[in-house]
């Protein structure tokens, strides 16, 4: 059983570029939404941190753990 919302379909039909781009007419909107999300992840801070600070901190922690693990395996191998 398919659910179809007539008001949603009517709204989609009003979206410009149907003849020229077909289903791909929504691509610019998704591109803009993705850019807005990326911008918010970079520039919006909560307290003193944002997404990229958290990501960099996690990457540094992973690199440190890998080095410690490699050193431990070298010591146990000797």
mmCIF file of the N, C-alpha and C atoms, coordinates in Angstrom:
data_MODEL
# 
_entry.id   MODEL 
# 
loop_
_atom_site.group_PDB 
_atom_site.id 
_atom_site.type_symbol 
_atom_site.label_atom_id 
_atom_site.label_alt_id 
_atom_site.label_comp_id 
_atom_site.label_asym_id 
_atom_site.label_entity_id 
_atom_site.label_seq_id 
_atom_site.pdbx_PDB_ins_code 
_atom_site.Cartn_x 
_atom_site.Cartn_y 
_atom_site.Cartn_z 
_atom_site.occupancy 
_atom_site.B_iso_or_equiv 
_atom_site.pdbx_formal_charge 
_atom_site.auth_seq_id 
_atom_site.auth_comp_id 
_atom_site.auth_asym_id 
_atom_site.auth_atom_id 
_atom_site.pdbx_PDB_model_num 
ATOM 1   N N  . UNK A 1 1  ? 0.834  -1.174 0.000   1.00 0.00 ? 1  UNK A N  1 
ATOM 2   C CA . UNK A 1 1  ? 0.000  0.000  0.000   1.00 0.00 ? 1  UNK A CA 1 
ATOM 3   C C  . UNK A 1 1  ? 0.882  1.241  0.000   1.00 0.00 ? 1  UNK A C  1 
ATOM 4   N N  . UNK A 1 2  ? 0.727  2.077  -0.993  1.00 0.00 ? 2  UNK A N  1 
ATOM 5   C CA . UNK A 1 2  ? 1.507  3.295  -1.088  1.00 0.00 ? 2  UNK A CA 1 
ATOM 6   C C  . UNK A 1 2  ? 0.733  4.442  -0.467  1.00 0.00 ? 2  UNK A C  1 
ATOM 7   N N  . UNK A 1 3  ? 1.462  5.266  0.245   1.00 0.00 ? 3  UNK A N  1 
ATOM 8   C CA . UNK A 1 3  ? 0.872  6.476  0.808   1.00 0.00 ? 3  UNK A CA 1 
ATOM 9   C C  . UNK A 1 3  ? 1.284  7.645  -0.081  1.00 0.00 ? 3  UNK A C  1 
ATOM 10  N N  . UNK A 1 4  ? 0.324  8.397  -0.556  1.00 0.00 ? 4  UNK A N  1 
ATOM 11  C CA . UNK A 1 4  ? 0.612  9.546  -1.395  1.00 0.00 ? 4  UNK A CA 1 
ATOM 12  C C  . UNK A 1 4  ? -0.040 10.780 -0.800  1.00 0.00 ? 4  UNK A C  1 
ATOM 13  N N  . UNK A 1 5  ? 0.776  11.770 -0.578  1.00 0.00 ? 5  UNK A N  1 
ATOM 14  C CA . UNK A 1 5  ? 0.268  13.046 -0.092  1.00 0.00 ? 5  UNK A CA 1 
ATOM 15  C C  . UNK A 1 5  ? 0.071  13.962 -1.286  1.00 0.00 ? 5  UNK A C  1 
ATOM 16  N N  . UNK A 1 6  ? -1.150 14.301 -1.547  1.00 0.00 ? 6  UNK A N  1 
ATOM 17  C CA . UNK A 1 6  ? -1.447 15.128 -2.709  1.00 0.00 ? 6  UNK A CA 1 
ATOM 18  C C  . UNK A 1 6  ? -0.904 16.545 -2.542  1.00 0.00 ? 6  UNK A C  1 
ATOM 19  N N  . UNK A 1 7  ? -0.952 17.060 -1.336  1.00 0.00 ? 7  UNK A N  1 
ATOM 20  C CA . UNK A 1 7  ? -0.431 18.419 -1.128  1.00 0.00 ? 7  UNK A CA 1 
ATOM 21  C C  . UNK A 1 7  ? 1.093  18.437 -1.304  1.00 0.00 ? 7  UNK A C  1 
ATOM 22  N N  . UNK A 1 8  ? 1.778  17.388 -0.857  1.00 0.00 ? 8  UNK A N  1 
ATOM 23  C CA . UNK A 1 8  ? 3.231  17.314 -1.031  1.00 0.00 ? 8  UNK A CA 1 
ATOM 24  C C  . UNK A 1 8  ? 3.579  17.165 -2.508  1.00 0.00 ? 8  UNK A C  1 
ATOM 25  N N  . UNK A 1 9  ? 2.848  16.333 -3.210  1.00 0.00 ? 9  UNK A N  1 
ATOM 26  C CA . UNK A 1 9  ? 3.093  16.158 -4.650  1.00 0.00 ? 9  UNK A CA 1 
ATOM 27  C C  . UNK A 1 9  ? 2.832  17.468 -5.398  1.00 0.00 ? 9  UNK A C  1 
ATOM 28  N N  . UNK A 1 10 ? 1.804  18.197 -5.010  1.00 0.00 ? 10 UNK A N  1 
ATOM 29  C CA . UNK A 1 10 ? 1.505  19.474 -5.643  1.00 0.00 ? 10 UNK A CA 1 
ATOM 30  C C  . UNK A 1 10 ? 2.642  20.466 -5.380  1.00 0.00 ? 10 UNK A C  1 
ATOM 31  N N  . UNK A 1 11 ? 3.174  20.455 -4.148  1.00 0.00 ? 11 UNK A N  1 
ATOM 32  C CA . UNK A 1 11 ? 4.308  21.321 -3.809  1.00 0.00 ? 11 UNK A CA 1 
ATOM 33  C C  . UNK A 1 11 ? 5.535  20.949 -4.638  1.00 0.00 ? 11 UNK A C  1 
ATOM 34  N N  . UNK A 1 12 ? 5.785  19.663 -4.821  1.00 0.00 ? 12 UNK A N  1 
ATOM 35  C CA . UNK A 1 12 ? 6.911  19.232 -5.647  1.00 0.00 ? 12 UNK A CA 1 
ATOM 36  C C  . UNK A 1 12 ? 6.728  19.619 -7.105  1.00 0.00 ? 12 UNK A C  1 
ATOM 37  N N  . UNK A 1 13 ? 5.502  19.594 -7.589  1.00 0.00 ? 13 UNK A N  1 
ATOM 38  C CA . UNK A 1 13 ? 5.244  19.992 -8.973  1.00 0.00 ? 13 UNK A CA 1 
ATOM 39  C C  . UNK A 1 13 ? 5.463  21.482 -9.198  1.00 0.00 ? 13 UNK A C  1 
ATOM 40  N N  . UNK A 1 14 ? 5.337  22.293 -8.159  1.00 0.00 ? 14 UNK A N  1 
ATOM 41  C CA . UNK A 1 14 ? 5.589  23.724 -8.290  1.00 0.00 ? 14 UNK A CA 1 
ATOM 42  C C  . UNK A 1 14 ? 7.074  24.054 -8.340  1.00 0.00 ? 14 UNK A C  1 
ATOM 43  N N  . UNK A 1 15 ? 7.923  23.108 -7.959  1.00 0.00 ? 15 UNK A N  1 
ATOM 44  C CA . UNK A 1 15 ? 9.373  23.337 -7.954  1.00 0.00 ? 15 UNK A CA 1 
ATOM 45  C C  . UNK A 1 15 ? 9.838  23.578 -9.393  1.00 0.00 ? 15 UNK A C  1 
ATOM 46  N N  . UNK A 1 16 ? 10.586 24.644 -9.644  1.00 0.00 ? 16 UNK A N  1 
ATOM 47  C CA . UNK A 1 16 ? 10.977 24.977 -11.022 1.00 0.00 ? 16 UNK A CA 1 
ATOM 48  C C  . UNK A 1 16 ? 11.985 23.997 -11.613 1.00 0.00 ? 16 UNK A C  1 
ATOM 49  N N  . UNK A 1 17 ? 12.005 23.919 -12.940 1.00 0.00 ? 17 UNK A N  1 
ATOM 50  C CA . UNK A 1 17 ? 12.995 23.129 -13.667 1.00 0.00 ? 17 UNK A CA 1 
ATOM 51  C C  . UNK A 1 17 ? 12.590 21.716 -13.978 1.00 0.00 ? 17 UNK A C  1 
ATOM 52  N N  . UNK A 1 18 ? 11.322 21.395 -13.911 1.00 0.00 ? 18 UNK A N  1 
ATOM 53  C CA . UNK A 1 18 ? 10.875 20.019 -14.116 1.00 0.00 ? 18 UNK A CA 1 
ATOM 54  C C  . UNK A 1 18 ? 11.164 19.538 -15.531 1.00 0.00 ? 18 UNK A C  1 
ATOM 55  N N  . UNK A 1 19 ? 10.913 20.371 -16.531 1.00 0.00 ? 19 UNK A N  1 
ATOM 56  C CA . UNK A 1 19 ? 11.151 19.949 -17.911 1.00 0.00 ? 19 UNK A CA 1 
ATOM 57  C C  . UNK A 1 19 ? 12.632 19.900 -18.246 1.00 0.00 ? 19 UNK A C  1 
ATOM 58  N N  . UNK A 1 20 ? 13.394 20.834 -17.724 1.00 0.00 ? 20 UNK A N  1 
ATOM 59  C CA . UNK A 1 20 ? 14.806 20.931 -18.064 1.00 0.00 ? 20 UNK A CA 1 
ATOM 60  C C  . UNK A 1 20 ? 15.653 19.894 -17.337 1.00 0.00 ? 20 UNK A C  1 
ATOM 61  N N  . UNK A 1 21 ? 15.448 19.730 -16.032 1.00 0.00 ? 21 UNK A N  1 
ATOM 62  C CA . UNK A 1 21 ? 16.319 18.870 -15.225 1.00 0.00 ? 21 UNK A CA 1 
ATOM 63  C C  . UNK A 1 21 ? 15.664 17.583 -14.744 1.00 0.00 ? 21 UNK A C  1 
ATOM 64  N N  . UNK A 1 22 ? 14.360 17.496 -14.783 1.00 0.00 ? 22 UNK A N  1 
ATOM 65  C CA . UNK A 1 22 ? 13.669 16.299 -14.314 1.00 0.00 ? 22 UNK A CA 1 
ATOM 66  C C  . UNK A 1 22 ? 13.821 16.143 -12.808 1.00 0.00 ? 22 UNK A C  1 
ATOM 67  N N  . UNK A 1 23 ? 14.149 14.941 -12.378 1.00 0.00 ? 23 UNK A N  1 
ATOM 68  C CA . UNK A 1 23 ? 14.292 14.666 -10.939 1.00 0.00 ? 23 UNK A CA 1 
ATOM 69  C C  . UNK A 1 23 ? 15.496 15.383 -10.339 1.00 0.00 ? 23 UNK A C  1 
ATOM 70  N N  . UNK A 1 24 ? 16.453 15.752 -11.174 1.00 0.00 ? 24 UNK A N  1 
ATOM 71  C CA . UNK A 1 24 ? 17.664 16.403 -10.686 1.00 0.00 ? 24 UNK A CA 1 
ATOM 72  C C  . UNK A 1 24 ? 17.454 17.876 -10.369 1.00 0.00 ? 24 UNK A C  1 
ATOM 73  N N  . UNK A 1 25 ? 16.253 18.371 -10.500 1.00 0.00 ? 25 UNK A N  1 
ATOM 74  C CA . UNK A 1 25 ? 15.993 19.775 -10.215 1.00 0.00 ? 25 UNK A CA 1 
ATOM 75  C C  . UNK A 1 25 ? 16.120 20.082 -8.728  1.00 0.00 ? 25 UNK A C  1 
ATOM 76  N N  . UNK A 1 26 ? 16.114 19.071 -7.886  1.00 0.00 ? 26 UNK A N  1 
ATOM 77  C CA . UNK A 1 26 ? 16.247 19.279 -6.443  1.00 0.00 ? 26 UNK A CA 1 
ATOM 78  C C  . UNK A 1 26 ? 17.709 19.321 -6.010  1.00 0.00 ? 26 UNK A C  1 
ATOM 79  N N  . UNK A 1 27 ? 18.622 18.951 -6.889  1.00 0.00 ? 27 UNK A N  1 
ATOM 80  C CA . UNK A 1 27 ? 20.032 18.882 -6.557  1.00 0.00 ? 27 UNK A CA 1 
ATOM 81  C C  . UNK A 1 27 ? 20.599 20.202 -6.034  1.00 0.00 ? 27 UNK A C  1 
ATOM 82  N N  . UNK A 1 28 ? 20.315 21.354 -6.645  1.00 0.00 ? 28 UNK A N  1 
ATOM 83  C CA . UNK A 1 28 ? 20.846 22.606 -6.088  1.00 0.00 ? 28 UNK A CA 1 
ATOM 84  C C  . UNK A 1 28 ? 20.373 22.878 -4.656  1.00 0.00 ? 28 UNK A C  1 
ATOM 85  N N  . UNK A 1 29 ? 19.146 22.520 -4.350  1.00 0.00 ? 29 UNK A N  1 
ATOM 86  C CA . UNK A 1 29 ? 18.638 22.727 -2.991  1.00 0.00 ? 29 UNK A CA 1 
ATOM 87  C C  . UNK A 1 29 ? 19.414 21.865 -2.000  1.00 0.00 ? 29 UNK A C  1 
ATOM 88  N N  . UNK A 1 30 ? 19.685 20.615 -2.364  1.00 0.00 ? 30 UNK A N  1 
ATOM 89  C CA . UNK A 1 30 ? 20.439 19.742 -1.466  1.00 0.00 ? 30 UNK A CA 1 
ATOM 90  C C  . UNK A 1 30 ? 21.887 20.203 -1.334  1.00 0.00 ? 30 UNK A C  1 
ATOM 91  N N  . UNK A 1 31 ? 22.438 20.745 -2.421  1.00 0.00 ? 31 UNK A N  1 
ATOM 92  C CA . UNK A 1 31 ? 23.790 21.288 -2.357  1.00 0.00 ? 31 UNK A CA 1 
ATOM 93  C C  . UNK A 1 31 ? 23.843 22.456 -1.383  1.00 0.00 ? 31 UNK A C  1 
ATOM 94  N N  . UNK A 1 32 ? 22.860 23.334 -1.452  1.00 0.00 ? 32 UNK A N  1 
ATOM 95  C CA . UNK A 1 32 ? 22.811 24.489 -0.550  1.00 0.00 ? 32 UNK A CA 1 
ATOM 96  C C  . UNK A 1 32 ? 22.603 24.040 0.891   1.00 0.00 ? 32 UNK A C  1 
ATOM 97  N N  . UNK A 1 33 ? 21.746 23.052 1.105   1.00 0.00 ? 33 UNK A N  1 
ATOM 98  C CA . UNK A 1 33 ? 21.543 22.530 2.463   1.00 0.00 ? 33 UNK A CA 1 
ATOM 99  C C  . UNK A 1 33 ? 22.816 21.906 3.020   1.00 0.00 ? 33 UNK A C  1 
ATOM 100 N N  . UNK A 1 34 ? 23.553 21.181 2.181   1.00 0.00 ? 34 UNK A N  1 
ATOM 101 C CA . UNK A 1 34 ? 24.815 20.592 2.614   1.00 0.00 ? 34 UNK A CA 1 
ATOM 102 C C  . UNK A 1 34 ? 25.852 21.647 2.950   1.00 0.00 ? 34 UNK A C  1 
ATOM 103 N N  . UNK A 1 35 ? 25.913 22.703 2.138   1.00 0.00 ? 35 UNK A N  1 
ATOM 104 C CA . UNK A 1 35 ? 26.844 23.800 2.410   1.00 0.00 ? 35 UNK A CA 1 
ATOM 105 C C  . UNK A 1 35 ? 26.471 24.513 3.712   1.00 0.00 ? 35 UNK A C  1 
ATOM 106 N N  . UNK A 1 36 ? 25.182 24.688 3.950   1.00 0.00 ? 36 UNK A N  1 
ATOM 107 C CA . UNK A 1 36 ? 24.734 25.327 5.194   1.00 0.00 ? 36 UNK A CA 1 
ATOM 108 C C  . UNK A 1 36 ? 25.082 24.459 6.405   1.00 0.00 ? 36 UNK A C  1 
ATOM 109 N N  . UNK A 1 37 ? 24.928 23.151 6.270   1.00 0.00 ? 37 UNK A N  1 
ATOM 110 C CA . UNK A 1 37 ? 25.295 22.252 7.357   1.00 0.00 ? 37 UNK A CA 1 
ATOM 111 C C  . UNK A 1 37 ? 26.790 22.319 7.636   1.00 0.00 ? 37 UNK A C  1 
ATOM 112 N N  . UNK A 1 38 ? 27.601 22.296 6.590   1.00 0.00 ? 38 UNK A N  1 
ATOM 113 C CA . UNK A 1 38 ? 29.049 22.390 6.751   1.00 0.00 ? 38 UNK A CA 1 
ATOM 114 C C  . UNK A 1 38 ? 29.438 23.722 7.391   1.00 0.00 ? 38 UNK A C  1 
ATOM 115 N N  . UNK A 1 39 ? 28.826 24.794 6.945   1.00 0.00 ? 39 UNK A N  1 
ATOM 116 C CA . UNK A 1 39 ? 29.101 26.114 7.522   1.00 0.00 ? 39 UNK A CA 1 
ATOM 117 C C  . UNK A 1 39 ? 28.756 26.134 9.010   1.00 0.00 ? 39 UNK A C  1 
ATOM 118 N N  . UNK A 1 40 ? 27.629 25.550 9.357   1.00 0.00 ? 40 UNK A N  1 
ATOM 119 C CA . UNK A 1 40 ? 27.233 25.538 10.768  1.00 0.00 ? 40 UNK A CA 1 
ATOM 120 C C  . UNK A 1 40 ? 28.176 24.679 11.604  1.00 0.00 ? 40 UNK A C  1 
ATOM 121 N N  . UNK A 1 41 ? 28.651 23.581 11.037  1.00 0.00 ? 41 UNK A N  1 
ATOM 122 C CA . UNK A 1 41 ? 29.573 22.723 11.781  1.00 0.00 ? 41 UNK A CA 1 
ATOM 123 C C  . UNK A 1 41 ? 30.901 23.428 12.032  1.00 0.00 ? 41 UNK A C  1 
ATOM 124 N N  . UNK A 1 42 ? 31.322 24.281 11.117  1.00 0.00 ? 42 UNK A N  1 
ATOM 125 C CA . UNK A 1 42 ? 32.587 25.001 11.267  1.00 0.00 ? 42 UNK A CA 1 
ATOM 126 C C  . UNK A 1 42 ? 32.434 26.192 12.200  1.00 0.00 ? 42 UNK A C  1 
ATOM 127 N N  . UNK A 1 43 ? 31.390 26.959 12.042  1.00 0.00 ? 43 UNK A N  1 
ATOM 128 C CA . UNK A 1 43 ? 31.313 28.264 12.699  1.00 0.00 ? 43 UNK A CA 1 
ATOM 129 C C  . UNK A 1 43 ? 30.495 28.314 13.977  1.00 0.00 ? 43 UNK A C  1 
ATOM 130 N N  . UNK A 1 44 ? 29.566 27.434 14.174  1.00 0.00 ? 44 UNK A N  1 
ATOM 131 C CA . UNK A 1 44 ? 28.773 27.495 15.397  1.00 0.00 ? 44 UNK A CA 1 
ATOM 132 C C  . UNK A 1 44 ? 29.508 26.784 16.507  1.00 0.00 ? 44 UNK A C  1 
ATOM 133 N N  . UNK A 1 45 ? 29.665 27.474 17.622  1.00 0.00 ? 45 UNK A N  1 
ATOM 134 C CA . UNK A 1 45 ? 30.333 26.878 18.763  1.00 0.00 ? 45 UNK A CA 1 
ATOM 135 C C  . UNK A 1 45 ? 29.348 26.736 19.917  1.00 0.00 ? 45 UNK A C  1 
ATOM 136 N N  . UNK A 1 46 ? 29.536 25.684 20.664  1.00 0.00 ? 46 UNK A N  1 
ATOM 137 C CA . UNK A 1 46 ? 28.773 25.458 21.881  1.00 0.00 ? 46 UNK A CA 1 
ATOM 138 C C  . UNK A 1 46 ? 29.791 25.497 23.003  1.00 0.00 ? 46 UNK A C  1 
ATOM 139 N N  . UNK A 1 47 ? 29.716 26.523 23.813  1.00 0.00 ? 47 UNK A N  1 
ATOM 140 C CA . UNK A 1 47 ? 30.758 26.724 24.810  1.00 0.00 ? 47 UNK A CA 1 
ATOM 141 C C  . UNK A 1 47 ? 32.024 27.172 24.091  1.00 0.00 ? 47 UNK A C  1 
ATOM 142 N N  . UNK A 1 48 ? 33.066 26.355 24.183  1.00 0.00 ? 48 UNK A N  1 
ATOM 143 C CA . UNK A 1 48 ? 34.315 26.672 23.491  1.00 0.00 ? 48 UNK A CA 1 
ATOM 144 C C  . UNK A 1 48 ? 34.654 25.636 22.440  1.00 0.00 ? 48 UNK A C  1 
ATOM 145 N N  . UNK A 1 49 ? 33.711 24.830 22.044  1.00 0.00 ? 49 UNK A N  1 
ATOM 146 C CA . UNK A 1 49 ? 34.008 23.762 21.095  1.00 0.00 ? 49 UNK A CA 1 
ATOM 147 C C  . UNK A 1 49 ? 33.004 23.761 19.948  1.00 0.00 ? 49 UNK A C  1 
ATOM 148 N N  . UNK A 1 50 ? 33.447 23.238 18.824  1.00 0.00 ? 50 UNK A N  1 
ATOM 149 C CA . UNK A 1 50 ? 32.566 23.005 17.688  1.00 0.00 ? 50 UNK A CA 1 
ATOM 150 C C  . UNK A 1 50 ? 32.889 21.622 17.130  1.00 0.00 ? 50 UNK A C  1 
ATOM 151 N N  . UNK A 1 51 ? 32.278 21.275 16.033  1.00 0.00 ? 51 UNK A N  1 
ATOM 152 C CA . UNK A 1 51 ? 32.441 19.934 15.489  1.00 0.00 ? 51 UNK A CA 1 
ATOM 153 C C  . UNK A 1 51 ? 33.890 19.634 15.132  1.00 0.00 ? 51 UNK A C  1 
ATOM 154 N N  . UNK A 1 52 ? 34.558 20.574 14.475  1.00 0.00 ? 52 UNK A N  1 
ATOM 155 C CA . UNK A 1 52 ? 35.906 20.302 14.008  1.00 0.00 ? 52 UNK A CA 1 
ATOM 156 C C  . UNK A 1 52 ? 36.911 20.242 15.147  1.00 0.00 ? 52 UNK A C  1 
ATOM 157 N N  . UNK A 1 53 ? 36.720 21.023 16.199  1.00 0.00 ? 53 UNK A N  1 
ATOM 158 C CA . UNK A 1 53 ? 37.602 20.886 17.366  1.00 0.00 ? 53 UNK A CA 1 
ATOM 159 C C  . UNK A 1 53 ? 37.466 19.497 17.969  1.00 0.00 ? 53 UNK A C  1 
ATOM 160 N N  . UNK A 1 54 ? 36.236 19.024 18.071  1.00 0.00 ? 54 UNK A N  1 
ATOM 161 C CA . UNK A 1 54 ? 35.995 17.691 18.603  1.00 0.00 ? 54 UNK A CA 1 
ATOM 162 C C  . UNK A 1 54 ? 36.600 16.631 17.696  1.00 0.00 ? 54 UNK A C  1 
ATOM 163 N N  . UNK A 1 55 ? 36.461 16.789 16.396  1.00 0.00 ? 55 UNK A N  1 
ATOM 164 C CA . UNK A 1 55 ? 37.012 15.832 15.437  1.00 0.00 ? 55 UNK A CA 1 
ATOM 165 C C  . UNK A 1 55 ? 38.536 15.801 15.507  1.00 0.00 ? 55 UNK A C  1 
ATOM 166 N N  . UNK A 1 56 ? 39.179 16.964 15.556  1.00 0.00 ? 56 UNK A N  1 
ATOM 167 C CA . UNK A 1 56 ? 40.637 17.023 15.641  1.00 0.00 ? 56 UNK A CA 1 
ATOM 168 C C  . UNK A 1 56 ? 41.133 16.379 16.936  1.00 0.00 ? 56 UNK A C  1 
ATOM 169 N N  . UNK A 1 57 ? 40.441 16.641 18.030  1.00 0.00 ? 57 UNK A N  1 
ATOM 170 C CA . UNK A 1 57 ? 40.833 16.059 19.316  1.00 0.00 ? 57 UNK A CA 1 
ATOM 171 C C  . UNK A 1 57 ? 40.730 14.532 19.264  1.00 0.00 ? 57 UNK A C  1 
ATOM 172 N N  . UNK A 1 58 ? 39.673 14.029 18.651  1.00 0.00 ? 58 UNK A N  1 
ATOM 173 C CA . UNK A 1 58 ? 39.488 12.580 18.545  1.00 0.00 ? 58 UNK A CA 1 
ATOM 174 C C  . UNK A 1 58 ? 40.556 11.955 17.640  1.00 0.00 ? 58 UNK A C  1 
ATOM 175 N N  . UNK A 1 59 ? 40.891 12.620 16.529  1.00 0.00 ? 59 UNK A N  1 
ATOM 176 C CA . UNK A 1 59 ? 41.939 12.122 15.638  1.00 0.00 ? 59 UNK A CA 1 
ATOM 177 C C  . UNK A 1 59 ? 43.278 12.079 16.355  1.00 0.00 ? 59 UNK A C  1 
ATOM 178 N N  . UNK A 1 60 ? 43.612 13.117 17.119  1.00 0.00 ? 60 UNK A N  1 
ATOM 179 C CA . UNK A 1 60 ? 44.871 13.142 17.861  1.00 0.00 ? 60 UNK A CA 1 
ATOM 180 C C  . UNK A 1 60 ? 44.907 12.006 18.884  1.00 0.00 ? 60 UNK A C  1 
ATOM 181 N N  . UNK A 1 61 ? 43.778 11.760 19.540  1.00 0.00 ? 61 UNK A N  1 
ATOM 182 C CA . UNK A 1 61 ? 43.706 10.673 20.518  1.00 0.00 ? 61 UNK A CA 1 
ATOM 183 C C  . UNK A 1 61 ? 43.905 9.321  19.836  1.00 0.00 ? 61 UNK A C  1 
ATOM 184 N N  . UNK A 1 62 ? 43.304 9.120  18.664  1.00 0.00 ? 62 UNK A N  1 
ATOM 185 C CA . UNK A 1 62 ? 43.465 7.860  17.928  1.00 0.00 ? 62 UNK A CA 1 
ATOM 186 C C  . UNK A 1 62 ? 44.913 7.645  17.498  1.00 0.00 ? 62 UNK A C  1 
ATOM 187 N N  . UNK A 1 63 ? 45.568 8.711  17.016  1.00 0.00 ? 63 UNK A N  1 
ATOM 188 C CA . UNK A 1 63 ? 46.972 8.597  16.600  1.00 0.00 ? 63 UNK A CA 1 
ATOM 189 C C  . UNK A 1 63 ? 47.852 8.244  17.790  1.00 0.00 ? 63 UNK A C  1 
ATOM 190 N N  . UNK A 1 64 ? 47.614 8.883  18.918  1.00 0.00 ? 64 UNK A N  1 
ATOM 191 C CA . UNK A 1 64 ? 48.389 8.594  20.125  1.00 0.00 ? 64 UNK A CA 1 
ATOM 192 C C  . UNK A 1 64 ? 48.185 7.153  20.573  1.00 0.00 ? 64 UNK A C  1 
ATOM 193 N N  . UNK A 1 65 ? 46.940 6.677  20.556  1.00 0.00 ? 65 UNK A N  1 
ATOM 194 C CA . UNK A 1 65 ? 46.672 5.297  20.950  1.00 0.00 ? 65 UNK A CA 1 
ATOM 195 C C  . UNK A 1 65 ? 47.352 4.305  20.005  1.00 0.00 ? 65 UNK A C  1 
ATOM 196 N N  . UNK A 1 66 ? 47.369 4.604  18.704  1.00 0.00 ? 66 UNK A N  1 
ATOM 197 C CA . UNK A 1 66 ? 48.044 3.724  17.749  1.00 0.00 ? 66 UNK A CA 1 
ATOM 198 C C  . UNK A 1 66 ? 49.542 3.680  18.003  1.00 0.00 ? 66 UNK A C  1 
ATOM 199 N N  . UNK A 1 67 ? 50.151 4.823  18.294  1.00 0.00 ? 67 UNK A N  1 
ATOM 200 C CA . UNK A 1 67 ? 51.592 4.854  18.583  1.00 0.00 ? 67 UNK A CA 1 
ATOM 201 C C  . UNK A 1 67 ? 51.913 4.091  19.857  1.00 0.00 ? 67 UNK A C  1 
ATOM 202 N N  . UNK A 1 68 ? 51.098 4.277  20.892  1.00 0.00 ? 68 UNK A N  1 
ATOM 203 C CA . UNK A 1 68 ? 51.333 3.552  22.141  1.00 0.00 ? 68 UNK A CA 1 
ATOM 204 C C  . UNK A 1 68 ? 51.181 2.047  21.930  1.00 0.00 ? 68 UNK A C  1 
ATOM 205 N N  . UNK A 1 69 ? 50.187 1.665  21.143  1.00 0.00 ? 69 UNK A N  1 
ATOM 206 C CA . UNK A 1 69 ? 49.981 0.254  20.858  1.00 0.00 ? 69 UNK A CA 1 
ATOM 207 C C  . UNK A 1 69 ? 51.158 -0.315 20.061  1.00 0.00 ? 69 UNK A C  1 
ATOM 208 N N  . UNK A 1 70 ? 51.676 0.463  19.113  1.00 0.00 ? 70 UNK A N  1 
ATOM 209 C CA . UNK A 1 70 ? 52.827 0.013  18.322  1.00 0.00 ? 70 UNK A CA 1 
ATOM 210 C C  . UNK A 1 70 ? 54.058 -0.117 19.193  1.00 0.00 ? 70 UNK A C  1 
ATOM 211 N N  . UNK A 1 71 ? 54.265 0.821  20.117  1.00 0.00 ? 71 UNK A N  1 
ATOM 212 C CA . UNK A 1 71 ? 55.417 0.745  21.023  1.00 0.00 ? 71 UNK A CA 1 
ATOM 213 C C  . UNK A 1 71 ? 55.306 -0.462 21.947  1.00 0.00 ? 71 UNK A C  1 
ATOM 214 N N  . UNK A 1 72 ? 54.104 -0.727 22.437  1.00 0.00 ? 72 UNK A N  1 
ATOM 215 C CA . UNK A 1 72 ? 53.914 -1.881 23.319  1.00 0.00 ? 72 UNK A CA 1 
ATOM 216 C C  . UNK A 1 72 ? 54.164 -3.179 22.578  1.00 0.00 ? 72 UNK A C  1 
ATOM 217 N N  . UNK A 1 73 ? 53.728 -3.260 21.336  1.00 0.00 ? 73 UNK A N  1 
ATOM 218 C CA . UNK A 1 73 ? 53.936 -4.494 20.575  1.00 0.00 ? 73 UNK A CA 1 
ATOM 219 C C  . UNK A 1 73 ? 55.408 -4.657 20.218  1.00 0.00 ? 73 UNK A C  1 
ATOM 220 N N  . UNK A 1 74 ? 56.155 -3.567 20.006  1.00 0.00 ? 74 UNK A N  1 
ATOM 221 C CA . UNK A 1 74 ? 57.594 -3.655 19.760  1.00 0.00 ? 74 UNK A CA 1 
ATOM 222 C C  . UNK A 1 74 ? 58.324 -4.140 21.006  1.00 0.00 ? 74 UNK A C  1 
ATOM 223 N N  . UNK A 1 75 ? 57.938 -3.617 22.165  1.00 0.00 ? 75 UNK A N  1 
ATOM 224 C CA . UNK A 1 75 ? 58.589 -4.012 23.421  1.00 0.00 ? 75 UNK A CA 1 
ATOM 225 C C  . UNK A 1 75 ? 58.288 -5.474 23.747  1.00 0.00 ? 75 UNK A C  1 
ATOM 226 N N  . UNK A 1 76 ? 57.079 -5.911 23.515  1.00 0.00 ? 76 UNK A N  1 
ATOM 227 C CA . UNK A 1 76 ? 56.727 -7.289 23.840  1.00 0.00 ? 76 UNK A CA 1 
ATOM 228 C C  . UNK A 1 76 ? 57.345 -8.261 22.806  1.00 0.00 ? 76 UNK A C  1 
ATOM 229 N N  . UNK A 1 77 ? 57.643 -7.777 21.612  1.00 0.00 ? 77 UNK A N  1 
ATOM 230 C CA . UNK A 1 77 ? 58.245 -8.613 20.574  1.00 0.00 ? 77 UNK A CA 1 
ATOM 231 C C  . UNK A 1 77 ? 59.727 -8.817 20.779  1.00 0.00 ? 77 UNK A C  1 
ATOM 232 N N  . UNK A 1 78 ? 60.379 -7.944 21.517  1.00 0.00 ? 78 UNK A N  1 
ATOM 233 C CA . UNK A 1 78 ? 61.828 -8.064 21.721  1.00 0.00 ? 78 UNK A CA 1 
ATOM 234 C C  . UNK A 1 78 ? 62.183 -8.991 22.813  1.00 0.00 ? 78 UNK A C  1 
# 
